[in-house]
Structure formats: C-alpha cells, structure tokens
Amino acid sequence: MANFLRQLNGDTADMLDRAWPALVRVASGRRGVGSGIIWDSNGLIITNAHVIRRSKPLIVFGDDTSQSAEVVGVDRRNDLAALRVDAQNLPAIEVGDSQGLRSGQIVMAMGHPWGVTGAVTSGIVVGSGHHLEGMPGGDRELIAVSLHLRPGFSGGPLLDDQGRLVGVNVMMAGPEVGLAIPAHVVEAFIKALGGHKVESRWTFPDPIRESPRA
C-alpha cells in the first residue's frame, strides 16, 4: 500500500508539473484575483467573463512577471473571455477530451483562491451536459464535479488524470459541488472569434450572481 501511495503521489505531482506553467493570475480591478489559462504559445489566454472588470486586465505569470492583456472576445452566455498578451513561446495547456468524460472520473481544479497562489483541489465528475438536474446555469453545457471551488478558482483549469484541460472552472453549485465549462465549448468559442472581437449581449440570470461564482 505504501508503495502504491508513493507511486500515486509521484504520478499526480508529475501531472501537475506539466499543467502549472499554463496557469496565470488575472487581476482586474479591486475585486481580487481570478485565474486564467494559457491556451496557445502566442499569447492567447482564456478565463471567465465575470473575472474581467476592465479593458486591460493584468496577467501575472508563474514566474511572477506580469503584462497587460487586451480583451479580444467575450461570451457572456457561457461566461468565457479571451485575452491576448504580446508574448511568444508561452507554455500552453494541453487540451483533453471533455466530451468523453464519464461520471466517477477523477479530476483536479487549479486556481488562486483567497490569495493562495496555485492551489489545487480534487474530486470526481458527477455529470456533464445540458440541464444538469438541481444545478444552476440554465441550459448551458457544464461539467459538475464533487470538489471545493472557492473565489479565485474562476477561470482556472479543470484537469483530467493526464493533466490535460477538460474544463474551465466557473462557479460553485453548493459546498461540495463545483461547475466547469467543458473544453470543447471553449474550443467552439475560440473558433467563433475568427480573428475578430466578439461580444455577446447576453446577461447572467439570477442563479449566477456574484456570490456563487468560484
């Protein structure tokens, strides 16, 4: 058993080491710090729309260097925002198969809750898809996970057991359940940008007010 636990801990640490460099902090006004994900090496960063509170949010990288970003697209219905920084050769996240997720799979969420830089929490997939019973979010496609998301996890990655991105943390649905936007929804959002700024005029319904967001 001891050898198994050591192997498991080692595998988990290796997995997180692969994902850490793609996690960033997003500072946008006086309301704290959210999280973001380096999507590609040429400076595209994904986070939640509700994290963005000014036109030039500050991105803080894992080595504590920082740079102002331009907001290049917002999808308020899915609570997504695309940012771009003037940088090259950034450590991009590896994207996994969010459509292949099954209930019971182990996942991990990364973020910056309550000022703790680079925190990790783990749990299992409860379910995914549209109209998750008893969950906020309307008819959006979401992943429900049995883990603790706290303020500051918003916009951070939800990872599979290989350290690949399967979702973007978005909000709490209760003390034991968090919700994430599936990676394939993010891919569709980026594809829809098509090199141009996109702004959705959709507004959040009551279940997604500030208090339950991660």
Backbone torsions as a table, in degrees:
resi	resn	phi	psi	omega
1	MET	NA	-41.9	-179.3
2	ALA	-61.7	-42.6	179.4
3	ASN	-64.3	-38.9	178.5
4	PHE	-62.2	-44.4	-179.1
5	LEU	-65.6	-39.8	177.5
6	ARG	-63.0	-42.0	178.6
7	GLN	-63.9	-42.5	179.3
8	LEU	-63.0	-45.2	179.1
9	ASN	-63.5	-40.2	178.7
10	GLY	-64.9	-42.7	178.8
11	ASP	-63.9	-40.5	179.4
12	THR	-65.1	-43.1	178.9
13	ALA	-62.6	-41.3	178.4
14	ASP	-63.6	-40.4	179.7
15	MET	-63.1	-45.5	-179.7
16	LEU	-67.0	-35.4	177.9
17	ASP	-59.4	-33.7	179.2
18	ARG	-71.9	-30.7	-175.6
19	ALA	-91.5	-28.6	-175.5
20	TRP	-48.5	-48.7	-173.1
21	PRO	-60.3	-22.4	-178.3
22	ALA	-86.7	-4.4	179.0
23	LEU	-88.2	129.8	177.7
24	VAL	-127.8	163.8	171.3
25	ARG	-98.0	143.9	178.3
26	VAL	-121.0	109.5	179.0
27	ALA	-101.0	122.5	-174.1
28	SER	-143.9	74.8	179.9
29	GLY	100.6	-160.8	-173.5
30	ARG	-96.4	8.7	-173.7
31	ARG	-96.8	26.3	177.6
32	GLY	95.9	-169.0	-175.3
33	VAL	-121.5	130.3	173.7
34	GLY	-101.7	-170.5	-177.8
35	SER	-118.0	162.9	177.0
36	GLY	-150.0	168.7	-175.6
37	ILE	-129.7	128.2	174.2
38	ILE	-73.2	112.6	-174.9
39	TRP	-84.9	-40.8	175.9
40	ASP	-140.3	164.0	-172.2
41	SER	-71.0	-11.7	-177.4
42	ASN	-95.3	16.2	169.9
43	GLY	104.7	7.3	178.0
44	LEU	-84.1	127.3	-177.9
45	ILE	-125.2	137.0	179.6
46	ILE	-110.6	139.7	175.0
47	THR	-151.2	-171.5	174.7
48	ASN	-86.2	147.5	176.1
49	ALA	-61.4	-36.2	-176.1
50	HIS	-72.7	-12.6	175.4
51	VAL	-75.7	-28.0	-174.2
52	ILE	-86.0	117.0	-178.5
53	ARG	-123.6	4.4	174.4
54	ARG	-152.6	163.7	-171.6
55	SER	-73.2	-20.6	-178.6
56	LYS	-127.6	71.7	178.7
57	PRO	-64.5	153.1	-180.0
58	LEU	-95.0	128.0	177.7
59	ILE	-101.7	125.9	177.4
60	VAL	-111.3	119.6	-177.1
61	PHE	-85.1	172.7	-176.4
62	GLY	-62.1	-24.0	178.5
63	ASP	-91.7	11.6	177.9
64	ASP	72.8	6.4	168.7
65	THR	-75.8	156.6	-176.9
66	SER	-138.9	159.6	-178.7
67	GLN	-158.8	141.7	175.1
68	SER	-72.7	144.4	-178.9
69	ALA	-116.7	155.6	173.1
70	GLU	-100.3	135.4	174.9
71	VAL	-80.3	117.1	-176.4
72	VAL	-106.6	-9.9	178.0
73	GLY	-171.9	143.5	179.1
74	VAL	-136.3	130.4	172.9
75	ASP	-120.2	95.5	-174.5
76	ARG	-72.8	-24.9	178.4
77	ARG	-63.6	-44.6	179.3
78	ASN	-94.2	0.9	179.3
79	ASP	59.4	50.5	178.7
80	LEU	-123.1	148.0	173.6
81	ALA	-139.6	141.5	176.1
82	ALA	-110.6	129.7	-179.8
83	LEU	-121.0	157.5	176.0
84	ARG	-136.5	134.6	173.1
85	VAL	-113.0	156.4	-179.8
86	ASP	-85.4	84.2	-177.2
87	ALA	-154.0	158.1	179.5
88	GLN	-129.4	161.5	174.6
89	ASN	58.1	37.1	176.7
90	LEU	-79.2	154.3	-179.2
91	PRO	-80.0	96.4	-175.4
92	ALA	-79.0	151.5	176.3
93	ILE	-71.5	149.5	171.7
94	GLU	-90.4	131.9	-176.3
95	VAL	-95.4	131.3	-179.9
96	GLY	-100.8	-164.3	-174.8
97	ASP	-99.9	89.0	-179.2
98	SER	-71.2	-25.7	179.4
99	GLN	-76.2	-17.1	178.9
100	GLY	-94.4	3.6	179.4
101	LEU	-62.5	142.0	177.8
102	ARG	-126.6	151.1	176.7
103	SER	-57.2	136.6	-179.9
104	GLY	97.4	-12.7	177.6
105	GLN	-69.6	142.5	177.3
106	ILE	-79.3	135.0	176.9
107	VAL	-135.8	162.2	177.5
108	MET	-133.0	141.1	177.2
109	ALA	-112.4	139.6	178.7
110	MET	-120.2	149.4	179.2
111	GLY	177.4	-163.5	-176.3
112	HIS	-129.6	67.6	-175.4
113	PRO	-75.4	131.4	172.0
114	TRP	51.7	39.0	176.5
115	GLY	84.1	-2.5	176.4
116	VAL	-83.9	116.0	-175.6
117	THR	-80.4	125.7	173.9
118	GLY	68.7	44.8	178.2
119	ALA	-79.9	157.0	179.4
120	VAL	-133.7	139.2	171.4
121	THR	-136.7	151.6	-175.7
122	SER	-130.0	160.8	178.9
123	GLY	-174.7	-160.5	180.0
124	ILE	-124.7	157.2	177.2
125	VAL	-72.6	126.6	175.6
126	VAL	-85.4	-44.1	179.6
127	GLY	-179.9	172.0	178.8
128	SER	-152.1	161.2	179.0
129	GLY	124.4	-163.6	178.9
130	HIS	-90.4	154.4	172.9
131	HIS	51.8	52.7	176.0
132	LEU	-66.0	126.5	-173.2
133	GLU	-62.8	128.5	177.9
134	GLY	78.2	3.9	-177.4
135	MET	-106.5	145.2	173.5
136	PRO	-72.2	167.9	175.1
137	GLY	117.6	-2.2	176.4
138	GLY	65.7	-137.5	-176.2
139	ASP	-95.8	14.2	178.5
140	ARG	-68.5	154.2	176.0
141	GLU	-85.0	123.8	-175.0
142	LEU	-139.2	163.6	171.9
143	ILE	-113.0	126.6	175.7
144	ALA	-99.6	130.1	-177.0
145	VAL	-132.3	144.0	-179.8
146	SER	-89.4	75.9	176.2
147	LEU	-148.1	167.6	-176.7
148	HIS	-91.6	114.4	170.4
149	LEU	-105.9	131.7	-179.7
150	ARG	-121.8	162.2	177.5
151	PRO	-51.6	127.5	-176.6
152	GLY	112.7	-19.1	172.5
153	PHE	-77.2	-19.1	-177.6
154	SER	-52.8	131.3	177.9
155	GLY	86.4	-6.6	179.6
156	GLY	-85.3	171.4	-174.8
157	PRO	-83.9	143.5	164.7
158	LEU	-103.2	124.0	-170.0
159	LEU	-113.8	147.7	172.4
160	ASP	-86.1	-174.2	-175.1
161	ASP	-74.1	-0.6	174.3
162	GLN	-105.3	4.1	-178.4
163	GLY	78.8	18.3	-180.0
164	ARG	-96.9	148.7	-179.0
165	LEU	-71.3	122.9	173.1
166	VAL	-117.9	-9.4	179.1
167	GLY	-167.9	167.3	175.6
168	VAL	-115.7	119.2	-179.8
169	ASN	-55.7	135.7	-177.0
170	VAL	-130.4	-41.5	-178.7
171	MET	-166.5	167.4	174.1
172	MET	-90.8	141.9	174.9
173	ALA	-113.2	9.9	-178.2
174	GLY	155.5	176.5	-176.5
175	PRO	-65.4	-21.8	-176.0
176	GLU	-117.9	2.8	-174.9
177	VAL	-132.1	132.2	173.4
178	GLY	-118.0	161.0	179.7
179	LEU	-122.6	146.0	179.3
180	ALA	-137.3	152.0	176.7
181	ILE	-87.1	124.1	-177.3
182	PRO	-59.6	146.9	-178.2
183	ALA	-60.6	-33.4	-179.1
184	HIS	-70.5	-24.8	173.3
185	VAL	-69.9	-39.4	176.3
186	VAL	-62.9	-43.4	178.6
187	GLU	-59.7	-40.3	178.3
188	ALA	-65.7	-39.1	177.5
189	PHE	-61.0	-47.1	-179.5
190	ILE	-64.5	-40.7	177.8
191	LYS	-62.4	-38.1	-179.4
192	ALA	-67.6	-25.0	178.7
193	LEU	-60.2	-42.9	176.8
194	GLY	54.9	30.9	179.7
195	GLY	83.7	3.1	-178.4
196	HIS	-122.8	156.9	175.9
197	LYS	-70.0	138.3	179.7
198	VAL	-129.7	131.3	179.2
199	GLU	-130.4	120.0	175.1
200	SER	-88.1	141.3	178.6
201	ARG	-95.3	6.2	177.9
202	TRP	-63.6	141.4	178.4
203	THR	-115.9	153.1	-175.8
204	PHE	-69.6	137.9	172.6
205	PRO	-76.2	171.8	-176.4
206	ASP	-53.6	-39.2	-176.7
207	PRO	-64.6	-9.8	-176.9
208	ILE	-118.2	41.9	174.1
209	ARG	-75.2	-178.8	-171.2
210	GLU	-60.2	-38.0	-172.2
211	SER	-60.5	-39.7	-178.1
212	PRO	-87.6	-2.3	-177.1
213	ARG	-71.1	148.2	-178.9
214	ALA	-76.0	NA	NA
